[in-house]
Amino acid sequence: MIFKQLYDPRSGALSYLLGDPIGSEGVLIDPIYEQAGEYLRLLRLFGLRLRYLVETRLPDGHISASPVLREETGARVAIHGAAELGCADLRIQHGDLLHFGEETLGVLHAPGVSPCASAFRWNDRLFTGETLLVGRLGCPDGQGGNARTLCDSVRQTLFSLPPETLVFPGRDWDGRRVSSLAQERNTNPDLQAPSCAEALEGRCKDDPLAVGDSDLRAINEQCAARNLPHDGFASPTQMEGASHV
């Protein structure tokens, strides 16, 4: 089993590489454009063929690397059917399974942050995007997000999994990058409030991350990252002579 959590200091976003060394296939969750070179390096290091580029939602806080990595690797872009993403290859739904090598990634639709928000389960790990961070919930976006729906998604969908399930969020919050469902159920202040939705709405009014960036959203929606300069990373051909260290 191959697992890497990658942090982007500019946006605070977290992305994940999952790999099956037996089948030599991998998945990237929420890939970030500025990290594309590192993803390609890791794929080469571990000898993985990238099968899926999975988005937990249509991002508006960073540019997704999915369009350029799709062209570089031939991987298929997967996102919930409610998302408007021009280069999506798979419109996934709740309960779908994505197979890579001998491993399986399960899809849980968890709307609230946005209508298309999803979480992904892999063995004992849950990748929650911005739906459930460590010590707080994400903020609903202005494109159909809803606080009450978000609270219900966490309580009814995510908390239906075993409490020992590890939570890996899509954003670093106060330096915290991993939790468990039991810890979040028992200590997350948004979920402990008398009214989760009211507490979330009140906090998110003053949260700059709640607004999102409409320009970044438009770039991602149109898959325009494929037209950006590739100075930040080398293509697989360029990496033929690169070190594996």
C-alpha positions as CSV (number, residue, x, y, z in Angstrom):
1,M,0.0,0.0,0.0
2,I,1.3,3.4,-1.0
3,F,0.0,6.6,0.7
4,K,1.2,10.1,0.6
5,Q,-0.4,13.3,2.0
6,L,0.9,16.4,0.2
7,Y,0.6,20.0,1.5
8,D,0.5,23.1,-0.6
9,P,1.7,26.0,1.5
10,R,0.3,28.7,-0.7
11,S,-3.3,27.6,-0.5
12,G,-3.2,25.4,2.6
13,A,-4.8,22.6,0.5
14,L,-4.0,18.9,1.0
15,S,-3.9,16.3,-1.7
16,Y,-3.4,12.6,-1.6
17,L,-1.6,9.9,-3.6
18,L,-2.9,6.3,-3.1
19,G,-1.2,3.4,-4.8
20,D,-1.3,-0.3,-5.2
21,P,2.3,-1.6,-5.7
22,I,1.0,-5.0,-6.8
23,G,-1.2,-3.7,-9.6
24,S,1.1,-0.7,-10.2
25,E,-1.9,1.7,-10.3
26,G,-2.6,4.9,-8.4
27,V,-5.2,7.6,-7.6
28,L,-4.7,11.3,-6.9
29,I,-7.3,13.0,-4.7
30,D,-7.7,16.8,-5.1
31,P,-4.5,17.4,-7.1
32,I,-3.1,20.9,-7.0
33,Y,-1.5,22.5,-10.1
34,E,1.6,23.8,-8.3
35,Q,2.3,20.3,-7.0
36,A,2.1,18.6,-10.4
37,G,5.8,18.0,-10.7
38,E,5.9,16.3,-7.3
39,Y,3.0,14.0,-8.3
40,L,4.8,13.0,-11.5
41,R,8.0,12.4,-9.5
42,L,6.2,10.2,-7.0
43,L,4.4,8.2,-9.7
44,R,7.7,7.5,-11.3
45,L,9.4,6.7,-8.0
46,F,6.8,4.1,-7.1
47,G,6.3,2.8,-10.6
48,L,2.6,3.7,-10.7
49,R,0.3,4.3,-13.6
50,L,-2.2,7.0,-12.6
51,R,-5.7,5.6,-13.2
52,Y,-7.9,8.3,-11.6
53,L,-7.8,12.0,-10.8
54,V,-10.5,12.4,-8.1
55,E,-12.0,15.7,-7.0
56,T,-14.0,16.0,-3.8
57,R,-15.6,19.1,-5.2
58,L,-15.1,21.8,-7.9
59,P,-12.3,23.8,-6.1
60,D,-12.3,27.5,-5.8
61,G,-9.3,28.0,-3.5
62,H,-6.6,26.6,-5.8
63,I,-6.1,25.6,-9.4
64,S,-6.7,21.9,-10.0
65,A,-3.9,19.9,-11.6
66,S,-6.5,17.4,-13.0
67,P,-6.6,18.9,-16.6
68,V,-2.8,18.8,-17.1
69,L,-2.2,15.5,-15.4
70,R,-5.0,14.0,-17.5
71,E,-3.1,15.0,-20.6
72,E,0.3,14.0,-19.2
73,T,-0.8,10.6,-17.8
74,G,-4.0,9.5,-19.5
75,A,-5.8,9.2,-16.2
76,R,-9.5,9.7,-16.0
77,V,-11.0,12.7,-14.1
78,A,-13.8,11.7,-11.7
79,I,-16.2,14.1,-9.9
80,H,-19.8,14.0,-8.7
81,G,-22.4,14.4,-11.4
82,A,-23.6,17.7,-9.9
83,A,-20.3,19.5,-10.7
84,E,-19.8,21.6,-13.8
85,L,-16.4,20.4,-14.9
86,G,-15.8,20.4,-18.6
87,C,-13.0,17.7,-18.6
88,A,-14.7,15.2,-16.3
89,D,-14.5,11.7,-17.7
90,L,-16.6,10.0,-14.9
91,R,-19.7,11.6,-13.3
92,I,-19.7,9.6,-10.1
93,Q,-22.5,9.0,-7.7
94,H,-23.0,7.9,-4.1
95,G,-22.1,4.2,-3.7
96,D,-19.9,4.0,-6.8
97,L,-16.6,2.1,-6.6
98,L,-13.3,3.2,-8.3
99,H,-10.9,0.3,-8.7
100,F,-7.1,0.8,-9.1
101,G,-4.9,-2.3,-9.1
102,E,-6.3,-4.5,-6.3
103,E,-7.6,-1.6,-4.3
104,T,-11.0,0.1,-4.2
105,L,-12.1,3.7,-3.5
106,G,-15.7,4.1,-2.4
107,V,-17.7,7.2,-3.1
108,L,-19.9,9.0,-0.5
109,H,-21.9,11.9,-1.7
110,A,-21.8,14.5,1.1
111,P,-23.4,17.8,-0.2
112,G,-23.4,20.9,1.8
113,V,-20.1,22.6,1.2
114,S,-21.3,22.5,-2.4
115,P,-24.0,20.3,-4.1
116,C,-21.3,18.1,-5.7
117,A,-19.2,17.6,-2.6
118,S,-18.1,14.0,-2.0
119,A,-15.9,12.0,0.4
120,F,-13.9,8.9,-0.6
121,R,-13.3,5.9,1.6
122,W,-10.2,3.7,1.2
123,N,-9.8,0.9,3.8
124,D,-9.7,2.6,7.2
125,R,-9.3,6.1,5.7
126,L,-11.8,8.7,4.7
127,F,-10.9,11.7,2.5
128,T,-13.3,14.4,3.3
129,G,-12.2,17.4,1.2
130,E,-13.6,20.6,2.8
131,T,-16.7,18.9,4.1
132,L,-15.1,17.9,7.4
133,L,-11.8,19.4,8.5
134,V,-9.9,18.7,11.7
135,G,-11.8,20.6,14.5
136,R,-14.3,22.3,12.3
137,L,-16.6,21.9,9.3
138,G,-15.9,23.6,6.0
139,C,-17.9,26.7,4.9
140,P,-20.7,26.3,2.3
141,D,-19.8,28.1,-1.0
142,G,-22.0,30.6,-2.7
143,Q,-22.8,28.2,-5.6
144,G,-25.5,26.2,-3.9
145,G,-23.8,25.3,-0.6
146,N,-26.1,24.9,2.4
147,A,-25.1,24.8,6.1
148,R,-28.0,22.6,7.2
149,T,-27.3,20.1,4.4
150,L,-23.6,20.1,5.4
151,C,-24.3,19.3,9.0
152,D,-26.7,16.5,8.0
153,S,-24.2,15.0,5.5
154,V,-21.5,14.8,8.2
155,R,-23.9,13.3,10.8
156,Q,-25.9,10.9,8.6
157,T,-23.4,9.9,5.9
158,L,-19.9,10.3,7.3
159,F,-20.7,9.3,10.8
160,S,-22.3,6.1,9.5
161,L,-18.8,4.7,9.1
162,P,-16.9,3.1,12.0
163,P,-15.8,5.6,14.6
164,E,-12.1,4.5,14.3
165,T,-12.1,5.6,10.6
166,L,-9.3,8.1,10.0
167,V,-10.2,11.5,8.6
168,F,-7.9,13.1,6.1
169,P,-9.3,16.5,5.1
170,G,-8.7,18.6,2.0
171,R,-7.3,21.6,3.9
172,D,-4.8,22.1,6.7
173,W,-6.6,23.9,9.6
174,D,-4.4,25.3,12.4
175,G,-1.7,22.8,11.6
176,R,-4.0,19.7,12.0
177,R,-4.1,17.3,9.1
178,V,-5.5,14.0,10.4
179,S,-8.2,13.0,12.8
180,S,-10.8,10.3,13.3
181,L,-14.6,10.2,13.1
182,A,-14.8,9.5,16.8
183,Q,-12.7,12.5,17.6
184,E,-14.7,14.8,15.4
185,R,-18.0,13.4,16.7
186,N,-17.0,14.1,20.3
187,T,-14.9,17.3,20.0
188,N,-15.7,19.3,16.8
189,P,-17.2,22.6,18.1
190,D,-19.4,23.0,15.0
191,L,-21.1,19.7,15.7
192,Q,-21.3,20.3,19.5
193,A,-23.2,23.5,19.1
194,P,-27.0,23.5,20.0
195,S,-27.7,24.2,16.3
196,C,-24.9,23.1,14.0
197,A,-26.3,25.0,11.0
198,E,-26.7,28.3,12.9
199,A,-23.2,28.0,14.4
200,L,-21.8,27.3,11.0
201,E,-23.6,30.2,9.3
202,G,-22.5,32.6,12.0
203,R,-18.8,31.6,11.8
204,C,-18.6,31.5,8.1
205,K,-19.9,35.0,7.7
206,D,-16.5,36.3,8.8
207,D,-14.4,33.5,7.3
208,P,-12.4,34.6,4.2
209,L,-12.2,31.0,3.0
210,A,-15.9,30.8,2.8
211,V,-16.1,33.3,-0.1
212,G,-13.8,31.4,-2.5
213,D,-12.3,32.8,-5.6
214,S,-14.6,33.1,-8.6
215,D,-11.6,33.4,-11.0
216,L,-10.1,30.2,-9.7
217,R,-13.4,28.5,-9.9
218,A,-13.9,29.6,-13.5
219,I,-10.4,28.3,-14.4
220,N,-11.2,24.9,-12.9
221,E,-14.7,24.7,-14.4
222,Q,-13.3,25.4,-17.8
223,C,-10.3,23.1,-17.3
224,A,-8.2,26.1,-18.4
225,A,-5.2,24.9,-16.4
226,R,-4.2,22.9,-19.5
227,N,-3.4,26.2,-21.2
228,L,-1.2,27.5,-18.3
229,P,2.6,27.3,-18.6
230,H,4.1,24.1,-17.4
231,D,7.2,25.7,-15.9
232,G,6.5,24.2,-12.5
233,F,6.9,20.6,-13.6
234,A,8.5,18.2,-16.1
235,S,6.6,15.9,-18.3
236,P,7.2,12.1,-18.1
237,T,9.4,12.4,-21.2
238,Q,11.5,15.1,-19.7
239,M,11.9,13.0,-16.5
240,E,13.4,10.0,-18.3
241,G,16.8,10.9,-16.9
242,A,15.6,12.0,-13.5
243,S,16.9,10.4,-10.3
244,H,14.6,8.1,-8.3
245,V,16.0,9.3,-5.0
